[in-house]
Amino acid sequence: MNASLRQVATTVASSMIDGASMVAALIGGATGAYLGYQITPTSWADSLRITAAGAAAVFGAIAVDGLAEHALAPLRRMTRVTFIPTRQSAPAPAATLDEALAQVITATEDDAAHRAANGAFQIDGGDTFLRDASRWRGYENGEASFYLAPGVVLHHRAERDEYKHTFTLLTGDGEQPVRITGMEQVRHHLAARAAGLPAAPVTTGTGDGAGDEHRVSVAELDDYLKALEG
């Protein structure tokens, strides 16, 4: 489905959801007005009974609309984000072997980029940074890289048989590659480089004392950066 059809479908779905919300509010208002008029004493003047019914109608509309919005909220999110999956059209069938190879190479690189973005949930629980496939550069061998800063790249390699994702921080200044298991390590490394401090060690603690150096290093770095800001 092309972009225009997706937009039309999303617009129609959004309108239907808005219509359902409006109908729910009208039903709540009408019900509130009826009950409000019926429960008021008949000894009251008609103007007071109508005023009470109007107040009950407003309250009923708000209450029912609020309940409806709780039920419709997931559908609203779907229309805003992923109501219809975005899918690029496949290229036309190749006329030559070389053209077919070029298509497969492009598909392999795209697959590597998406595989890296999908696997990034292991170290990045958010949806706006490492999970963005457009930021990843895939390669023919199935690996991918994510440009972080000048001279700093996050590398991804997937073990397909074991469904494992390995992320490694690579730098262009001769430092040893660093295995990354969490975003705090990436933050630590970049902050250290920005402050002109050595980034190592950046390994995560394992509970046996092996991670003490990492925790001390991060604490010292934080103190140093706060001193600079002060």
N, C-alpha and C positions, 0 to 999 in steps of 0.2 A: 504494500500500500504506500503510495507516494505521500509527500508532505502535505499537499493540499487536502487529500482525502482524510489524512489523520487529523488535520486541523478542523475540518468540517465535522468529523465524528466526535472529536473532543468538544466542540462548541455545542453540538446537539445534546451530548451527554450532560454537559454543564447546565444547559437550559432545562433539561428534564429534572435535574437535581434541584435547581432553583424553583421549578414549578412544584415539585413535591414538598419543598419547604414552605412555599406559600400556601398550598392546600392545607398542610398541617396547621399552619397559623390560623387560617380561616375557620377550620373545624374547631380548633381550640377556642377561638373568639366566639363563634356561634354557640358552642356548648356553654361557655362561661356566661354569655348574655342570657341564655335560657334559664340556667340554674340560678343566676343572680336575681332574675326577675321573679322566679318561682319561690325562692326561699325568703324573700322579703315579706314582711307582714302585709296583709291586704289592707290593713288600717292605714298604711302609709299613703301619702299622696302619690299620684301617678308620676309626678316629676321626680320624687325621691326614688321611687322604684326603678324608673328608667335610668337615673344616675347610678344607682347601685348596679344595675344590669350592665351599664357601660363600663364601670370599673371592673366588674367580674369578667367582662369580655376581654379587656386589655390584659388582665392577669392570666386568663386562660390561654390567650394567643401567645403570650410570652412563654408560659410554662410548656405548652405543647411544642412550640417552635424550638425551645431549648432541648427538649427530649429528642425531637426529630434531628436536630443538628448533630447530636451525639451519634445517631445511627448513620447519618449521611456524611459525616466527616471523613471516613475512609474512602468513600466514593469521590469526594471532592479532591482528596490528595491524589487519587488515581488519575483524575482528569488533568490535574496540574502537572504531574510528573510522568507517570507511566501508564496512561489509559490504554494506549496502543503501542506496543513495542516498536521502536525504530529499527528498521532493517534496510540495509543498503541492497540495491539490486545487484544480482550476480552479473559478471561480465558476459558478453556474448561468447558462445562456444569458440574455442581457438581454431584457427585455420591451419596453423603449423605447430610443430612440436616446440619450437622456440617460444612461440606465443603462449602455448600451454604452460611451459616451464615458468615464464614470467608471471602468469596468473597465479600459479601455485606458490611461487616465492612471495608474492604480495599477500596472498591469503595466509601463508605461514607467518609472515611478519605481523600481520594483523591479529592472528590467533595468539601469538606470543605476547603482544601488548595487552590483549584482553585477559589472557591467563594471568599475567602479572597483576593487573588491576583487580581481578577477582580474588586472587590469593592474598592480596594486600590486607584483607580483613584480619589476618593473623597478627599484624603489627599495627594496623590503623583501623580503629573502630568507626571512624568518621566516614562520610560519603563525599567529601569535597576535596580531597588531596590525593593520596596514593590510590584511591579507588577510581580515579578518573582515567579511563583507558587512553584518552587523547593525549595525556601527558607522557605516556610510555612509548618508547621506541623499540619495536620488535625486530628481531633478526632471524635470518634463515635457519639458524641452529635451534630455534625455539626459545632462546634467551631474550631478555629485554632490559632496557636501562631507563632510569628516570633522572632527568637532569635536576639537581637540587640547587647548585650554585657553581660559579666558576671553579673548575677543578674538583668538584665533588659530585659523584654520580652514585645512585642506588642501583644495584644490579640484581636481577631476578633470574633464578634458574629453577625449573620444575622437574621433580622426579615423577614422571607419569605413572610408573608402575606402583609407586608407594604413595602417590598423591601428596607429596611433600613440596613445600615451597621454601626456597632458600633465598634470603635477601642479604646482600653484602654491600657495604659501603666502600666505594673505591675512590681514591684521590690521585691527582696527577703529580704529587710531589714526593713520591717514593715511599709513603707510609704503607704499612702492612694493611691488607684488606681487613675489614671489620665485619664480623657476622652480626646482623641486626635482628633483634627479636622484639623490639618495641620502639615506639616513636620517641620515647625519652632518650634513647641512645642517639638517635639522629639529632635531636635538639642539643644534646650534650656536645656532640662532635662539632656541630656548626657554631655553637656558642663559644667553644674553646678556640676554634680557628679565628672567629671574629675578634676575640680578646687577645690573640697572639699567644695562646697557651697550648701546651701539648694536649692532645685529645685523649691519649691512652692513660690508663686503661678504661675501657668502656664496656666491659663484659657485665652481664647481669648477675646479681648474687644468687647463689644456689642454696643458701641456708647452712652451708658447711664452712663459712668463713671466706670462701673464695670470692665473694662479691663485696667484701668490706672495702677493698681499695676503690671499687667503683663508687660506692656510696660516699666515701670520704672525698674522692675526687670531684664528684658533682657538688657536694656541699662547699668545698673550697672554691670551686668555680663560681657558684652562686654568690658567695661572700665577695669574691673579687669583682664580679660584675656589679653588685650593689654598691661597692666602694667607688667604682668608676662613675656610676650614675649619681652618687652623692656629691 
